[in-house]
């Protein structure tokens, strides 16, 4: 008899990546099972590493080696930023379906508090942005 899957109460539903390694501009909607398929060096690992950096798992930092460089470029443009956006929605812990709001008193409300936003239909969501850019001294911040 199989065990019941753990449902955390949230789901990452969309990922947007800009200028991370080979991923110049990528938008991915995630479902319960999302399979990354592609040739070697197509960006599958870069996609996962960008998620890990954004949520603080595994790889915890982004460095200058991670900045996208086009084939026609010889050096990194100093105005180029890496951006990884995550859209997180609350889900029903029993059914796993997306719900309109985080339940009162939940861990997520305590964690995110005022960081919880609402869309035009009054549905709760959390947006997390991880960003890397150059400061005025050409250091990565």
C-alpha positions in Angstrom: 0.0 0.0 0.0 1.5 3.3 -1.1 2.0 6.2 1.2 0.1 9.5 0.7 2.3 12.2 -1.0 3.3 15.1 1.1 1.6 18.3 0.1 3.2 21.5 1.5 0.3 23.9 0.9 2.0 25.8 -2.0 2.9 25.2 -5.6 5.4 27.0 -7.8 3.2 27.6 -10.9 5.4 29.8 -13.1 9.1 30.5 -13.6 10.7 33.3 -15.6 14.4 33.4 -16.2 16.4 36.2 -17.8 20.1 36.0 -18.6 21.1 33.0 -16.6 23.8 31.0 -18.4 22.4 29.8 -21.7 18.9 30.9 -20.8 18.4 34.4 -22.3 14.6 34.7 -21.9 12.7 31.6 -20.6 9.1 31.4 -19.3 7.8 28.1 -18.0 4.5 27.2 -16.5 4.8 24.3 -14.1 2.3 21.5 -13.5 2.5 18.7 -10.9 4.9 16.9 -13.2 7.0 19.0 -15.6 9.6 17.1 -17.7 12.6 18.9 -19.1 13.6 17.3 -22.4 16.4 18.6 -24.7 19.7 17.9 -26.2 22.9 18.1 -24.2 23.8 21.8 -23.4 20.2 22.9 -24.1 19.8 24.5 -20.6 18.0 21.8 -18.6 20.6 21.9 -15.7 20.8 25.7 -16.0 17.0 25.9 -15.5 17.2 23.7 -12.4 20.2 25.6 -11.0 18.3 28.9 -11.4 15.4 27.4 -9.4 17.9 26.2 -6.7 19.5 29.7 -6.5 16.0 31.3 -6.2 14.7 29.1 -3.4 18.0 28.7 -1.6 18.5 25.0 -2.1 21.7 23.5 -3.1 23.4 26.2 -5.0 23.1 29.4 -2.9 24.7 32.1 -5.1 24.9 33.5 -8.5 28.2 34.7 -9.9 29.5 36.5 -13.0 30.1 33.1 -14.6 26.3 32.6 -14.7 25.5 35.7 -16.8 24.2 35.0 -20.3 26.7 36.0 -23.0 25.5 35.9 -26.6 27.7 34.3 -29.3 28.4 37.6 -30.8 29.6 39.2 -27.5 33.2 39.1 -26.2 32.5 40.3 -22.7 29.6 40.7 -20.3 27.7 43.9 -20.7 27.7 45.6 -17.3 24.1 46.6 -17.6 23.0 42.9 -17.9 21.1 41.5 -15.0 20.2 37.9 -14.1 16.5 37.7 -12.9 14.7 34.6 -11.7 11.0 35.1 -10.9 8.9 32.5 -9.2 5.1 32.6 -8.9 3.8 30.7 -5.9 0.1 29.8 -5.3 -1.6 28.3 -2.3 -3.0 24.8 -2.7 -5.5 22.7 -0.8 -3.5 20.3 1.3 -6.2 17.6 0.8 -6.8 17.8 -2.9 -3.7 19.5 -4.1 -5.8 22.0 -6.2 -4.9 25.7 -6.3 -7.0 27.6 -3.9 -7.9 31.3 -3.8 -6.3 32.2 -0.5 -3.7 31.0 2.0 -5.6 29.5 5.0 -5.7 31.6 8.1 -3.0 30.8 10.6 -1.0 28.8 8.1 2.8 28.6 8.1 2.9 30.5 4.8 1.0 33.5 6.1 3.4 33.7 9.1 6.4 33.3 6.8 5.4 35.8 4.0 2.9 38.1 5.8 2.7 41.3 3.8 4.5 39.6 0.9 1.3 37.9 -0.1 -0.4 39.7 -2.9 -3.7 39.4 -4.7 -4.3 39.2 -8.5 -7.2 41.0 -10.3 -9.6 38.2 -9.2 -8.5 38.5 -5.5 -6.6 35.2 -5.6 -3.6 35.1 -3.2 -0.1 34.6 -4.6 3.5 35.2 -3.7 6.1 36.4 -6.2 9.8 35.9 -5.4 12.5 37.6 -7.5 16.1 36.7 -7.3 18.3 39.2 -9.0 22.0 39.7 -9.7 23.4 42.9 -11.1 26.6 45.0 -11.1 27.1 47.9 -8.7 28.8 51.2 -9.5 32.2 49.6 -8.7 31.5 46.7 -11.1 31.0 44.2 -8.4 28.2 41.7 -8.4 25.4 42.4 -5.9 
